[in-house]
Amino acid sequence: MCGGSRLFPLRCWHFAGSPEPGAADGSVRMRSSLRFLEIHSSSNPQIKEYRRLAGSRKQRRSAGKLALEGPFLIAEALAAGLRPEVLFLTRRYLEEGGKAICAAVPEPSRCCLLPPSLFARLTDTETPQEIAAIIPFQEPVLTFPLPKELSLAIILDRLQDPGNMGTIVRTAAAAGVEGLFYGPGCVDPYSPKALRSSAGALFHLPPVKAAEPLELLKQMQEQGIAVVAAQPRGGRSFWEIDYRKNIAVLIGSESRGLSQELVAAADFPVSIPQFSSLDSLNAAVAAAVIIYEALRQRTGQL
């Protein structure tokens, strides 16, 4: 034992998949060199690192790593070509369905088995899915000029809710948005809650931080990209805009909306008609309505 952990070889688990050459029964055998580190102590360095990454934006950025929880997020990361540095799971999860994910994790990734009680302390969800990972990930850096191919973008201003952040990322990726930017005051899109809400879409459309949103707007406009500001009222109806042209949509926070500086810098405001005096649409819903109107126009649908 060392630091509450010990190494042991993985048994030759079999699972459905492409047959390994020489496997008479058509099954696939996990690499015999793959070993598991069995962890029993919360003081283990890898447990501590996961918790630091999950709890601190600064730690995620300085380390260039993310803390993921759940099979879907991990599978999406693998599909995007990312390689886990450490994989945590319980023996129960391994035996009930985790064998295929373990087999897909390339060397030299470390696979660690945790008792359920320790795994419950590892994550911040009420009912953890008993698989998590540390994955190296470098957030993309904003550079100018912007890619010439950028024709549809979303810019988020002071968005505070991680659920809305993740939902917007997921919606934008599904509808073919090519660039997603977020300014100061926004929740971290790479936090555990935002990651879960994005359902892994973030690995296919990674949000880019714009430290100077006004400069981003200026660069877009100089490159022929019109910038529209989503407003509760007073703007053009969202369906009146020609989204077939190069365009970027500003979406503000749930409670404060867009900053006046960004509204003034935009080319014009756009609104979603509402039959109530209440601002009943939250940021994620407003973004989805506009994004899918853009998709409708761009695909020639009636």
C-alpha positions in Angstrom: 0.0 0.0 0.0 1.1 3.5 -0.8 -0.9 6.6 -0.2 -4.1 4.5 0.3 -3.7 2.7 -3.1 -2.4 -0.5 -4.6 -1.8 -1.8 -8.1 -3.4 -5.0 -9.4 -3.7 -6.5 -12.9 -7.0 -6.3 -14.6 -8.7 -9.7 -15.2 -9.4 -10.6 -18.8 -12.8 -9.0 -19.1 -14.7 -9.7 -22.3 -17.2 -7.3 -23.9 -19.0 -6.9 -27.2 -17.0 -5.2 -30.0 -14.7 -5.8 -32.9 -12.9 -9.2 -32.5 -9.3 -9.3 -31.6 -7.2 -11.3 -34.1 -7.2 -14.9 -32.9 -10.2 -14.6 -30.6 -12.2 -17.7 -31.5 -15.4 -16.5 -29.9 -15.5 -13.2 -31.7 -15.0 -11.2 -28.5 -12.5 -8.5 -27.7 -10.0 -8.8 -25.0 -8.8 -5.8 -23.0 -5.1 -5.1 -23.2 -3.3 -7.4 -20.7 -0.9 -4.5 -19.8 -3.8 -2.3 -18.5 -3.6 -2.1 -14.7 -5.9 -0.6 -12.1 -4.8 1.4 -9.2 -7.1 0.7 -6.3 -7.6 3.8 -4.1 -9.1 3.8 -0.6 -8.0 7.1 0.8 -9.3 10.6 0.1 -5.7 11.9 0.6 -4.6 10.2 -2.6 -2.9 12.8 -4.8 -5.1 12.0 -7.8 -8.3 12.3 -5.7 -7.0 15.7 -4.5 -6.2 16.8 -8.0 -9.7 15.9 -9.3 -11.3 17.9 -6.5 -9.1 20.9 -7.2 -9.9 20.8 -10.9 -13.7 20.4 -10.2 -13.7 23.3 -7.8 -11.5 25.9 -9.3 -11.5 27.7 -12.6 -8.0 29.0 -11.9 -6.8 25.5 -11.3 -8.3 24.2 -14.5 -6.7 26.9 -16.6 -3.3 26.7 -14.9 -3.1 22.9 -15.2 -4.7 22.7 -18.6 -7.1 19.9 -17.4 -10.8 19.2 -16.9 -12.7 17.1 -14.3 -15.4 15.1 -16.0 -18.1 12.9 -14.5 -20.3 10.4 -16.2 -20.0 8.0 -19.1 -21.5 10.3 -21.7 -19.1 13.2 -21.1 -16.1 10.8 -21.1 -17.3 9.1 -24.3 -17.7 12.4 -26.0 -14.3 13.5 -25.0 -12.8 10.3 -26.4 -14.8 10.8 -29.6 -13.3 14.2 -29.9 -9.8 12.7 -29.7 -9.0 13.6 -26.1 -7.2 11.1 -23.9 -7.9 10.9 -20.2 -5.0 11.2 -17.9 -6.8 9.4 -15.0 -10.0 7.4 -15.1 -11.9 6.8 -11.8 -14.6 4.3 -11.4 -16.1 1.8 -8.9 -15.8 -1.9 -9.3 -19.6 -2.1 -9.5 -19.6 0.3 -12.5 -16.7 -1.7 -14.1 -18.7 -4.9 -13.8 -22.0 -3.5 -14.9 -21.0 -1.5 -18.0 -17.6 0.2 -17.7 -15.5 -2.4 -19.5 -16.0 -0.9 -22.9 -15.0 2.6 -21.8 -11.9 1.3 -20.0 -10.9 -0.6 -23.2 -11.3 2.6 -25.2 -9.0 4.5 -22.9 -5.5 4.4 -24.5 -2.2 4.0 -22.6 -0.6 5.5 -20.7 -3.9 6.6 -19.0 -4.3 5.4 -15.4 -7.4 3.6 -14.4 -8.4 3.8 -10.7 -10.9 1.8 -8.8 -12.7 3.5 -5.9 -15.2 2.2 -3.3 -18.6 3.8 -3.7 -18.3 5.8 -0.5 -15.1 7.5 -1.8 -16.4 8.1 -5.2 -19.4 9.8 -3.7 -17.0 12.3 -2.0 -15.1 12.8 -5.3 -18.0 14.4 -7.2 -20.6 17.1 -6.4 -23.7 15.3 -7.8 -26.3 13.8 -5.5 -26.4 10.5 -7.4 -22.9 10.1 -9.0 -22.6 7.8 -12.1 -19.5 6.2 -10.6 -17.2 7.0 -13.4 -15.1 10.2 -13.7 -11.9 11.4 -15.4 -9.1 13.9 -15.5 -8.6 15.0 -19.1 -5.9 17.3 -20.4 -7.7 20.1 -22.3 -6.4 23.5 -23.4 -9.1 26.1 -23.8 -8.8 27.8 -27.3 -7.3 31.3 -27.4 -9.0 34.1 -29.2 -6.8 35.5 -32.0 -7.3 38.0 -34.8 -8.2 38.0 -37.6 -11.0 35.6 -37.1 -11.4 32.6 -39.4 -12.8 33.5 -42.8 -15.2 30.6 -42.5 -16.9 32.2 -39.4 -20.4 33.0 -40.6 -22.6 32.3 -37.5 -21.5 33.1 -34.0 -22.9 33.6 -30.5 -21.4 36.0 -28.0 -22.4 35.6 -24.3 -22.3 38.5 -21.9 -22.2 38.0 -18.1 -24.1 34.7 -18.3 -24.3 33.4 -14.7 -26.1 30.1 -14.8 -24.0 27.1 -15.6 -27.1 25.2 -16.8 -27.9 27.9 -19.3 -24.3 28.1 -20.4 -24.1 24.3 -21.1 -27.5 24.3 -22.8 -26.5 27.2 -25.1 -23.3 25.3 -26.0 -25.3 22.1 -26.7 -27.9 24.0 -28.8 -25.3 25.9 -30.8 -23.3 22.8 -31.6 -26.4 21.0 -32.7 -27.5 23.8 -35.0 -24.1 24.4 -36.7 -23.0 27.5 -35.0 -19.3 28.0 -35.9 -18.1 30.2 -33.0 -19.1 30.6 -29.4 -17.5 33.4 -27.3 -18.0 34.5 -23.7 -16.9 37.7 -22.0 -15.9 38.7 -18.5 -18.5 38.0 -15.8 -19.7 34.8 -17.4 -19.8 31.5 -15.6 -17.0 29.2 -16.6 -18.2 27.0 -19.4 -15.7 24.3 -18.4 -17.0 24.0 -14.8 -18.5 20.5 -13.9 -22.1 21.8 -14.0 -21.8 23.5 -17.3 -20.0 20.5 -18.8 -22.8 18.2 -17.7 -25.4 20.6 -19.2 -23.5 20.7 -22.5 -23.7 16.9 -22.8 -20.2 16.9 -24.2 -21.0 19.4 -27.0 -18.3 21.6 -25.6 -15.6 19.2 -27.0 -17.0 19.9 -30.5 -17.7 23.6 -30.1 -15.3 24.8 -27.4 -16.3 28.3 -26.0 -13.6 30.9 -26.5 -13.0 33.6 -23.9 -13.2 37.2 -25.2 -11.4 39.3 -22.5 -12.3 42.5 -24.5 -15.8 41.9 -26.0 -15.8 45.4 -27.6 -12.6 44.5 -29.5 -14.2 41.3 -30.6 -17.3 43.1 -32.0 -15.0 45.6 -33.8 -13.0 42.8 -35.4 -16.2 41.1 -36.5 -17.7 44.1 -38.0 -14.4 44.9 -39.8 -14.5 41.4 -41.3 -18.1 41.8 -42.6 -19.9 40.1 -39.7 -23.0 41.9 -38.6 -23.5 41.9 -34.8 -27.1 41.9 -33.4 -28.0 42.4 -29.8 -30.8 40.2 -28.3 -33.1 42.5 -26.3 -36.3 41.8 -24.4 -38.2 44.5 -26.4 -37.7 47.2 -28.9 -35.7 45.4 -31.5 -36.6 43.9 -34.9 -38.5 40.7 -34.7 -36.0 37.9 -34.8 -37.5 36.3 -37.9 -37.0 39.5 -39.9 -33.2 39.2 -39.8 -31.4 37.6 -42.7 -29.2 35.0 -41.0 -27.9 33.7 -44.3 -25.4 36.5 -44.1 -22.4 36.5 -41.8 -23.9 37.3 -38.4 -23.1 37.2 -34.6 -25.8 37.3 -31.9 -25.2 38.9 -28.5 -27.0 37.1 -25.6 -27.0 38.7 -22.2 -27.3 37.5 -18.6 -30.5 36.1 -17.1 -31.0 39.0 -14.7 -29.2 42.0 -16.2 -29.3 41.4 -19.9 -26.6 42.9 -22.1 -24.3 45.7 -21.1 -25.2 49.1 -22.6 -21.7 49.3 -24.1 -22.3 46.1 -26.1 -25.8 47.1 -27.1 -24.4 50.5 -28.4 -21.6 48.8 -30.3 -24.0 46.3 -32.0 -25.4 47.0 -35.5 -29.0 46.7 -34.3 -31.2 45.0 -31.7 -33.3 42.0 -32.2 -36.3 40.8 -30.0 -38.5 37.8 -29.6 -42.1 38.9 -29.4 -43.8 38.1 -26.1 -47.5 38.4 -25.1 -46.7 39.2 -21.5 -45.2 42.1 -19.6 -42.8 39.6 -17.9 -39.4 38.8 -19.4 -40.4 35.1 -19.5 -37.7 33.8 -21.8 -34.4 32.8 -20.1 -31.1 33.2 -21.9 -30.9 29.6 -23.1 -34.4 29.6 -24.6 -33.9 33.0 -26.3 -30.6 31.7 -27.8 -32.2 28.5 -29.0 -35.1 30.4 -30.7 -32.7 32.7 -32.6 -30.2 29.9 -33.4 -32.9 27.7 -34.9 -34.3 30.5 -37.0 -30.9 30.9 -38.4 -30.7 27.2 -39.1 -34.1 27.3 -40.8 -33.1 30.1 -43.1 -29.7 28.6 -43.9 -31.2 25.2 -44.8 -33.9 26.7 -46.9 -36.8 25.4 -44.8 -40.2 27.1 -44.9 
